[in-house]
Amino acid sequence: MKKYILIIAALLAVWSAGAQTDATLDKVSETFTLNEDGSIEQNYQKVMRFHTHYSFFSLFGETFVVYNPEYQDLKINHCYTIQKDGTRVDAPANAFNEVLPRDAANAPAYNHLIEMVITHTGLELGATVYLDYTITTKPEMQSTLDIDRTFSQQGANIKEYTVKVNLPEGKKLTWKMADSNVKPVVKGNSYTWTLRNLPAGAGEQLATKNGEGLPRLTATTAESLAESLAPMTIESRELCRVDQALLTEAKCDGCKAKAIQNYIVNGLGSSNVKPEAVGYRLRQCGDVMQSAYGTMAEKARAMAKLMRAEGLDAEMVVVMPKNVTPNAKSITNYLVRWDGEFYGVAQMGTVDVALRADRDDIYTLAGEKIAVEPKTLTVENSLENHYSAKCVDELTICTLNPTENGVDAWHLPALNSSRKEKCELSSAIDENDTYVIALDGKKSLTADKNIAIANKAGKVAISIKNEADKVVVSRSISLPKSTYTAKEYADLRKLIQAWQSKAGREVVITK
């Protein structure tokens, strides 16, 4: 009996150690060393155990390392697999293959970038991969050491994750660890953070864009945000103007801004190469126009310059999460500010940055924060006969059509019954919709109805009233926050389900 108890205990230990996930990262270690000459060495090590076939056939059978050979050198220190029976399988020469990064496709200016595809060999259930590589960055590529690391891996729990930063004497590090109480161990000019027993990333829908709720370390050696963003400000004095034929119909400044934005959004292709891959040095406006494509950052800077050439005092600005130490690596978006409005480079129109001002901050390239007060999206709709009709036998089912500017426009998916991580909506919202269905002599077979739900997440009220020769449906929803914790999720789900329910969206009338 004692033997069986030990076996069961061992099985439970294996399960708790990570068999419930596809893989386990037993150890991850990242060491960033800023040398006296300004060069940076980044050493990455990982030890990963595989629990399922899916883990090595689809998830972690390969490791991808992108680097810029003009400024960086990649050295694979070791790469091998220890199989379940203890056999060591060293990665052969053909396990290392250089390819063009996907983000650099159709972008000739970035075809020199390299993605090293490391194929792990000897994989089987219970196998463990050991990988160690170092990327050395030359001094001329990056003026500061910027770090942004979120500690979560979908499909794998993490037993231990260490980040170490080594700096020259006298160099200052500014840092922030969000959503974690872990503090660094500081020895001289060396900082070490160690996080343990992190669950696998949930991969849930409506995940927060900025990773709120997950441990996140951001750090920089820059004395100011302006220093970190400085490479983006390097701009030639070349005269850059949009084809004047595109401005023929632009009779006002706003019309010029719209015409230039249309050229940037629809007239130029887009590249997903991240500015960090080129040390945040952006191609000049003329190069972007001549090549007919650009990264989001390049298109934003080009758009601002083209607007200034037409007498519009525009500037490129950057967006970052609130929960970080501001630095170039933490940028999430690039916009153009003109006349108090913000213009994007991915789609037409202005961007209402106030709807995300509870989660994002906006900075000029001089590192100055732009004050933006958060706001709740307020929606008021009055809709006459805004429904789709379906005839069934002698009846007509009138289904209210979704609104185009409120919760319906978010196209929320069916919500799972439970949640592990925070979820995010587009914004806080206060919506009131009134639908009027004219009966035109027909008869409503839907009784008056009142639905009212109020909880910690907000409130929903839906009423159906039969009046004379019409049916009036009033629908309101108030969600005062954009981000909800896993504990608040049940209340939020209850409100969303009530809002989406057919009970408050259908009216049955005689044919």
VMD Tcl script that draws the C-alpha trace (Angstrom):
set ca {
  {0.00 0.00 0.00}
  {2.84 2.37 0.87}
  {4.31 1.74 -2.61}
  {1.07 2.82 -4.32}
  {0.80 5.91 -2.16}
  {4.31 6.92 -3.24}
  {3.42 6.35 -6.90}
  {0.28 8.47 -6.61}
  {2.24 11.20 -4.82}
  {4.85 11.16 -7.57}
  {2.18 11.45 -10.26}
  {0.56 14.35 -8.44}
  {3.96 16.05 -8.18}
  {4.49 15.68 -11.94}
  {1.04 17.07 -12.63}
  {1.54 20.04 -10.33}
  {4.97 20.69 -11.84}
  {3.47 21.54 -15.17}
  {1.92 18.52 -16.92}
  {-1.35 20.47 -17.01}
  {0.36 22.83 -19.45}
  {2.00 21.96 -22.75}
  {5.47 22.75 -21.44}
  {7.34 24.10 -18.45}
  {10.06 26.73 -18.52}
  {12.17 25.47 -15.64}
  {14.51 28.42 -15.94}
  {14.80 31.53 -18.06}
  {17.65 33.96 -17.56}
  {18.26 37.25 -19.35}
  {21.34 39.31 -18.65}
  {21.77 42.81 -20.09}
  {25.26 44.27 -19.82}
  {25.96 47.86 -20.81}
  {29.69 48.24 -21.40}
  {31.82 51.34 -20.89}
  {32.05 51.91 -24.66}
  {28.25 51.88 -25.02}
  {27.97 48.40 -26.50}
  {25.29 46.11 -25.09}
  {25.43 42.38 -24.51}
  {22.18 40.49 -24.09}
  {22.55 36.89 -22.96}
  {19.48 34.64 -23.05}
  {19.25 31.19 -21.50}
  {16.31 28.85 -21.19}
  {15.61 25.36 -19.93}
  {12.28 24.00 -21.18}
  {10.56 20.66 -20.57}
  {8.00 19.31 -23.04}
  {4.81 17.64 -21.78}
  {2.71 17.24 -24.94}
  {3.24 16.51 -28.61}
  {1.59 19.86 -29.35}
  {4.32 21.62 -27.37}
  {7.09 20.59 -29.76}
  {5.13 20.12 -32.99}
  {3.37 23.51 -32.85}
  {4.47 25.71 -29.97}
  {8.09 25.49 -28.90}
  {9.87 23.17 -31.32}
  {11.73 26.17 -32.73}
  {13.18 29.36 -31.28}
  {13.28 32.54 -33.37}
  {15.92 35.22 -32.86}
  {15.78 38.43 -34.91}
  {18.84 40.65 -35.13}
  {20.43 43.34 -37.28}
  {23.80 42.16 -38.65}
  {24.82 45.76 -39.43}
  {24.99 46.53 -35.72}
  {24.66 43.21 -33.95}
  {26.42 39.86 -33.67}
  {24.65 36.65 -32.65}
  {26.53 33.84 -30.95}
  {24.90 30.52 -30.07}
  {26.73 29.41 -26.91}
  {25.02 26.04 -26.70}
  {21.88 24.29 -27.85}
  {21.07 20.70 -26.97}
  {18.30 18.39 -25.77}
  {18.35 15.93 -22.88}
  {15.91 13.17 -23.68}
  {13.79 11.38 -21.12}
  {16.35 8.58 -20.71}
  {19.22 11.04 -20.25}
  {20.58 10.92 -23.79}
  {22.09 14.23 -24.92}
  {21.31 15.35 -28.47}
  {23.36 18.33 -29.65}
  {21.75 20.54 -32.29}
  {23.44 19.80 -35.67}
  {24.68 22.53 -38.00}
  {21.53 22.35 -40.12}
  {19.39 23.16 -37.06}
  {20.43 26.82 -37.44}
  {18.93 28.57 -40.46}
  {18.91 32.25 -41.37}
  {15.73 33.60 -42.95}
  {14.20 36.99 -43.66}
  {11.96 38.06 -40.75}
  {8.30 38.05 -41.71}
  {7.94 41.69 -40.70}
  {10.63 42.64 -43.24}
  {8.86 41.02 -46.19}
  {8.07 43.45 -49.01}
  {10.35 46.04 -47.38}
  {13.65 46.13 -49.31}
  {15.20 48.64 -46.92}
  {15.03 46.00 -44.21}
  {15.98 42.92 -46.19}
  {19.32 42.84 -44.39}
  {17.65 41.86 -41.12}
  {18.10 38.23 -40.10}
  {15.88 35.85 -38.22}
  {17.81 32.87 -36.90}
  {15.49 29.86 -36.79}
  {16.80 27.40 -34.21}
  {15.21 23.98 -34.65}
  {15.38 21.91 -31.47}
  {16.24 18.29 -32.17}
  {15.68 15.04 -30.30}
  {12.33 16.20 -28.97}
  {9.96 13.74 -27.29}
  {7.61 13.69 -24.33}
  {9.65 14.44 -21.24}
  {12.58 15.93 -23.18}
  {14.32 19.09 -21.94}
  {15.84 21.74 -24.20}
  {18.85 23.83 -23.15}
  {19.53 27.01 -25.14}
  {22.05 29.79 -24.54}
  {22.81 32.64 -26.96}
  {24.23 36.16 -26.83}
  {23.46 39.20 -28.98}
  {26.10 41.92 -28.90}
  {25.00 45.38 -30.06}
  {27.58 47.91 -31.23}
  {27.67 51.33 -29.52}
  {26.45 53.23 -32.58}
  {23.10 51.39 -32.76}
  {21.53 52.30 -29.41}
  {22.27 55.33 -27.26}
  {20.54 53.87 -24.19}
  {19.68 50.47 -22.74}
  {15.89 50.12 -22.75}
  {14.07 47.05 -21.41}
  {10.42 46.03 -21.57}
  {9.61 42.50 -20.49}
  {6.22 40.95 -19.65}
  {6.56 37.69 -17.73}
  {3.98 35.38 -19.25}
  {4.18 32.55 -21.76}
  {1.07 31.08 -23.31}
  {1.25 27.29 -23.23}
  {4.00 27.08 -20.61}
  {4.21 27.82 -16.91}
  {7.45 29.37 -15.66}
  {9.22 28.04 -12.59}
  {11.89 30.74 -12.51}
  {12.59 33.84 -14.60}
  {15.61 36.01 -13.86}
  {16.51 39.37 -15.38}
  {19.89 40.85 -14.56}
  {21.21 44.27 -15.58}
  {24.90 45.15 -15.33}
  {25.90 48.80 -15.71}
  {29.17 50.74 -15.73}
  {30.07 52.55 -12.55}
  {28.07 55.74 -12.10}
  {25.36 54.78 -14.60}
  {21.81 55.12 -13.28}
  {18.96 52.68 -13.96}
  {15.35 53.83 -13.76}
  {12.92 50.91 -13.49}
  {9.41 49.80 -12.62}
  {7.96 46.36 -11.91}
  {4.20 46.45 -12.57}
  {1.73 43.96 -11.08}
  {4.36 42.23 -8.97}
  {5.95 42.81 -5.57}
  {9.33 41.48 -6.71}
  {12.17 43.88 -5.94}
  {15.68 43.70 -7.39}
  {18.72 42.48 -5.53}
  {21.22 45.30 -5.99}
  {24.94 44.69 -5.76}
  {26.99 47.66 -6.83}
  {25.77 48.49 -10.34}
  {24.12 45.11 -10.86}
  {20.35 44.65 -10.55}
  {18.70 41.20 -10.45}
  {14.99 40.40 -10.46}
  {13.83 36.82 -9.90}
  {10.22 35.76 -10.41}
  {9.01 32.26 -9.57}
  {6.05 29.97 -10.21}
  {4.31 31.99 -12.91}
  {1.23 30.33 -14.43}
  {0.93 29.83 -18.17}
  {-0.61 32.75 -20.04}
  {-4.33 32.19 -20.44}
  {-4.61 33.37 -24.05}
  {-8.12 34.63 -23.36}
  {-10.20 36.88 -25.57}
  {-10.41 40.54 -24.60}
  {-6.91 40.40 -23.13}
  {-5.58 43.78 -22.03}
  {-3.59 45.54 -24.74}
  {-0.97 46.76 -22.28}
  {-0.75 43.51 -20.34}
  {-2.28 44.94 -17.15}
  {-2.42 42.27 -14.48}
  {0.73 40.48 -15.67}
  {4.17 41.10 -14.13}
  {6.03 43.57 -16.33}
  {9.50 45.03 -15.95}
  {10.47 48.23 -17.74}
  {13.83 49.90 -17.29}
  {16.09 52.44 -18.97}
  {19.51 53.98 -18.55}
  {18.33 57.19 -20.23}
  {18.54 60.31 -18.09}
  {15.23 61.40 -19.60}
  {12.62 60.16 -22.04}
  {13.94 62.71 -24.53}
  {17.29 60.91 -24.50}
  {15.63 57.55 -25.16}
  {13.60 58.99 -28.06}
  {16.48 61.07 -29.47}
  {17.27 58.77 -32.45}
  {13.74 59.34 -33.76}
  {14.32 63.07 -33.92}
  {17.20 62.81 -36.42}
  {15.61 64.41 -39.47}
  {17.14 65.86 -42.61}
  {16.36 69.36 -43.89}
  {15.17 68.06 -47.24}
  {12.04 69.68 -48.59}
  {9.28 67.09 -48.61}
  {5.88 67.87 -50.13}
  {2.97 65.74 -51.18}
  {1.98 65.81 -54.86}
  {0.10 69.09 -55.14}
  {-2.51 67.44 -57.34}
  {-3.74 65.67 -54.21}
  {-4.47 69.04 -52.62}
  {-6.45 70.53 -55.52}
  {-9.77 70.15 -53.71}
  {-8.33 70.95 -50.27}
  {-9.66 74.46 -49.66}
  {-9.11 74.58 -45.89}
  {-6.42 73.48 -43.43}
  {-8.54 70.58 -42.20}
  {-9.03 69.48 -45.80}
  {-5.26 69.55 -46.36}
  {-4.70 67.46 -43.23}
  {-7.26 64.91 -44.45}
  {-5.73 64.76 -47.95}
  {-2.23 64.20 -46.57}
  {-3.49 61.55 -44.17}
  {-5.22 59.81 -47.07}
  {-1.91 59.73 -48.95}
  {-0.11 58.25 -45.94}
  {-2.82 55.71 -45.08}
  {-3.93 54.62 -48.53}
  {-1.13 55.77 -50.83}
  {1.76 54.12 -49.00}
  {2.33 50.50 -48.03}
  {3.08 49.53 -44.45}
  {5.94 47.56 -42.92}
  {5.76 45.95 -39.49}
  {9.48 46.21 -38.80}
  {9.88 47.52 -35.26}
  {12.06 50.63 -34.87}
  {14.19 48.85 -32.25}
  {15.49 46.57 -35.06}
  {17.29 49.60 -36.53}
  {18.18 51.43 -33.33}
  {15.12 53.69 -33.63}
  {16.67 55.46 -36.62}
  {13.85 56.13 -39.03}
  {14.15 56.52 -42.78}
  {13.71 60.06 -44.00}
  {10.46 61.36 -45.49}
  {11.84 61.39 -49.04}
  {12.97 57.77 -48.78}
  {9.57 56.73 -47.49}
  {7.80 58.50 -50.36}
  {10.17 57.17 -53.01}
  {9.89 53.58 -51.78}
  {6.09 53.93 -51.29}
  {6.08 52.20 -47.90}
  {7.13 52.75 -44.35}
  {6.90 51.52 -40.78}
  {4.22 53.05 -38.56}
  {6.85 55.32 -37.03}
  {8.22 56.39 -40.42}
  {4.76 57.10 -41.79}
  {3.87 59.19 -38.76}
  {7.02 61.27 -39.01}
  {6.60 61.67 -42.77}
  {2.98 62.71 -42.33}
  {3.93 65.39 -39.80}
  {6.64 66.73 -42.11}
  {4.31 66.81 -45.12}
  {1.72 68.69 -43.07}
  {4.31 71.22 -41.92}
  {5.32 71.78 -45.55}
  {1.73 72.92 -46.18}
  {1.76 75.36 -43.27}
  {0.20 73.03 -40.70}
  {2.07 73.00 -37.37}
  {2.04 69.21 -36.90}
  {4.28 66.91 -34.87}
  {4.76 63.20 -34.41}
  {3.90 61.88 -30.94}
  {4.23 58.47 -29.30}
  {1.86 56.43 -27.14}
  {2.96 54.33 -24.16}
  {1.20 52.38 -21.41}
  {0.74 54.08 -18.06}
  {2.14 51.07 -16.19}
  {5.74 51.43 -17.46}
  {8.89 53.42 -17.03}
  {8.66 55.47 -20.25}
  {11.27 54.43 -22.80}
  {11.48 53.88 -26.55}
  {10.95 50.12 -26.30}
  {7.56 50.60 -24.60}
  {5.96 52.59 -27.46}
  {2.67 51.06 -28.60}
  {1.56 53.57 -31.25}
  {2.65 56.56 -33.32}
  {0.30 59.46 -34.01}
  {0.41 62.95 -35.49}
  {-0.90 65.88 -33.46}
  {-2.25 68.96 -35.19}
  {-4.67 71.65 -34.03}
  {-5.49 69.74 -30.83}
  {-6.43 66.56 -32.72}
  {-4.58 63.28 -33.15}
  {-4.32 61.52 -36.51}
  {-3.41 57.87 -37.03}
  {-1.46 56.40 -39.94}
  {-3.30 53.07 -40.20}
  {-6.80 54.35 -40.89}
  {-8.54 57.57 -41.77}
  {-9.95 60.03 -39.28}
  {-8.89 61.37 -35.93}
  {-8.17 59.22 -32.89}
  {-10.08 60.00 -29.70}
  {-7.15 59.42 -27.37}
  {-9.23 60.40 -24.33}
  {-11.01 57.03 -24.53}
  {-7.73 55.29 -23.66}
  {-6.29 58.00 -21.44}
  {-7.02 55.81 -18.41}
  {-4.50 53.29 -19.79}
  {-2.15 55.22 -22.10}
  {0.05 58.29 -21.96}
  {1.10 60.39 -24.96}
  {4.49 62.08 -25.27}
  {6.17 64.45 -27.68}
  {9.55 63.40 -29.06}
  {10.99 65.93 -26.61}
  {9.75 63.62 -23.85}
  {6.97 65.92 -22.65}
  {3.72 64.29 -21.55}
  {0.62 65.65 -23.28}
  {-2.20 66.16 -20.80}
  {-5.30 64.19 -21.79}
  {-8.26 63.73 -19.45}
  {-9.84 60.25 -19.60}
  {-13.44 60.20 -20.71}
  {-16.35 57.83 -20.94}
  {-17.82 57.15 -24.36}
  {-21.30 58.66 -24.31}
  {-23.75 57.32 -26.88}
  {-27.32 58.45 -27.53}
  {-29.29 56.80 -30.34}
  {-32.89 57.38 -31.40}
  {-33.83 54.84 -34.07}
  {-37.05 54.57 -36.04}
  {-37.92 51.17 -37.53}
  {-34.27 50.11 -37.20}
  {-34.92 46.38 -37.31}
  {-34.77 43.27 -39.49}
  {-38.04 41.42 -40.10}
  {-38.56 37.69 -40.40}
  {-41.94 36.11 -41.15}
  {-42.83 32.91 -39.31}
  {-46.30 31.49 -40.00}
  {-48.69 34.38 -39.38}
  {-46.20 36.39 -37.33}
  {-43.40 38.86 -37.98}
  {-40.34 38.79 -35.73}
  {-38.67 42.19 -35.56}
  {-35.04 41.93 -34.44}
  {-33.46 45.24 -33.47}
  {-30.41 46.04 -35.58}
  {-27.12 46.68 -33.75}
  {-25.98 50.23 -33.26}
  {-22.84 51.39 -35.06}
  {-21.32 53.53 -32.33}
  {-21.79 51.71 -29.02}
  {-21.27 48.34 -27.36}
  {-22.66 46.49 -30.39}
  {-19.92 48.03 -32.55}
  {-17.31 46.33 -30.36}
  {-18.45 42.93 -31.69}
  {-17.86 41.25 -28.35}
  {-17.45 37.47 -28.56}
  {-19.45 34.96 -26.56}
  {-17.96 35.24 -23.07}
  {-16.60 32.18 -21.26}
  {-18.06 31.37 -17.86}
  {-14.83 32.12 -16.02}
  {-11.59 34.00 -16.51}
  {-8.02 33.90 -15.18}
  {-6.65 37.28 -16.26}
  {-7.87 40.86 -16.59}
  {-10.08 41.73 -19.56}
  {-10.36 44.98 -21.45}
  {-13.14 46.77 -23.32}
  {-12.57 49.50 -25.88}
  {-13.46 52.14 -23.30}
  {-15.77 52.99 -20.47}
  {-19.22 53.63 -21.92}
  {-22.59 55.15 -21.10}
  {-25.04 54.21 -23.84}
  {-28.74 54.95 -24.22}
  {-30.68 53.67 -27.24}
  {-34.33 54.16 -28.06}
  {-35.92 52.04 -30.80}
  {-39.38 52.85 -32.14}
  {-41.26 50.21 -34.14}
  {-44.30 51.56 -35.96}
  {-47.14 49.01 -35.97}
  {-49.07 50.59 -38.86}
  {-52.31 48.98 -37.77}
  {-50.74 45.65 -36.84}
  {-50.74 44.25 -33.33}
  {-47.83 43.66 -31.00}
  {-47.77 40.25 -29.35}
  {-44.83 41.09 -27.10}
  {-45.83 42.04 -23.59}
  {-44.39 45.02 -21.77}
  {-41.08 44.11 -20.20}
  {-38.56 45.60 -17.79}
  {-35.08 44.22 -17.18}
  {-32.78 45.98 -14.71}
  {-29.44 44.68 -13.50}
  {-26.97 46.61 -11.39}
  {-23.79 45.21 -9.89}
  {-20.17 46.14 -9.20}
  {-19.32 46.16 -12.92}
  {-22.07 48.61 -13.97}
  {-25.71 48.41 -14.92}
  {-28.10 47.48 -17.71}
  {-31.72 48.54 -18.14}
  {-33.99 47.32 -20.93}
  {-37.68 48.07 -21.30}
  {-40.31 47.24 -23.92}
  {-43.47 49.34 -23.90}
  {-46.53 49.03 -26.09}
  {-47.95 52.46 -26.92}
  {-50.90 53.23 -29.20}
  {-49.63 52.34 -32.68}
  {-45.99 51.71 -31.82}
  {-43.62 49.73 -29.63}
  {-40.84 51.61 -27.84}
  {-37.76 49.71 -26.75}
  {-35.36 51.53 -24.44}
  {-31.93 50.06 -23.88}
  {-29.18 51.49 -21.68}
  {-25.87 50.18 -20.45}
  {-23.29 51.80 -18.21}
  {-19.81 50.33 -17.84}
  {-17.75 52.87 -15.87}
  {-14.41 51.12 -16.40}
  {-12.50 49.85 -19.41}
  {-10.55 47.15 -17.55}
  {-11.96 44.49 -15.24}
  {-10.22 42.00 -12.98}
  {-10.89 38.26 -13.04}
  {-12.95 38.71 -9.85}
  {-15.10 41.41 -11.47}
  {-15.54 39.38 -14.65}
  {-18.64 37.47 -13.50}
  {-20.52 40.74 -12.93}
  {-19.35 42.15 -16.28}
  {-20.37 38.95 -18.09}
  {-23.83 39.13 -16.55}
  {-24.32 42.65 -17.90}
  {-22.99 41.84 -21.38}
  {-25.16 38.72 -21.62}
  {-28.24 40.73 -20.67}
  {-27.33 43.34 -23.29}
  {-26.86 40.73 -26.00}
  {-29.90 38.61 -25.07}
  {-32.65 38.19 -27.64}
  {-35.16 38.91 -24.89}
  {-34.42 42.59 -25.16}
  {-33.93 42.70 -28.92}
  {-37.03 41.05 -30.41}
  {-40.60 42.21 -30.83}
  {-43.25 39.93 -32.33}
  {-46.11 41.49 -34.26}
  {-48.95 40.18 -36.42}
  {-48.24 39.81 -40.10}
}
mol new
graphics top color blue
foreach p $ca { graphics top sphere $p radius 0.5 }
foreach p [lrange $ca 0 end-1] q [lrange $ca 1 end] { graphics top cylinder $p $q radius 0.2 }
display resetview
